[in-house]
Amino acid sequence: MTQVAQGKSMLMFGLVAIAVVIGFYVLNAPDQRSAGDKIGDAINQLGDRTPGEKLGDAVEGAGADLKKATD
C-alpha cells in the first residue's frame, strides 16, 4: 500500500469514527421536553391515526402475542 493510499484510508477511518461518535451522542441525548410537551405530542400522534390503523395495530399485537405463546 502506498503512502497516499494509506493516508486516504486513515482519513476515511477518522471521518467514519467521528460520524459514529456524533451519531451516538445525538441518538442518546436526553429529552429536554417538559411533561406537558410530551403529553401533547402523544395526544397529537393518537389523533393522526385512523380507526383502521388503530385496529391494524391491535391485530398485529395480538398476532405477535399468539406467536410468542405458541413458540
Secondary structure, 3 states (H helix, E strand, C coil): CCHHHHHHHHHHHHHHHHHHHHHHHHHCCCCCCCHHHHHHHHHHHHHCCCHHHHHHHHHHHHHHHHHHHHC
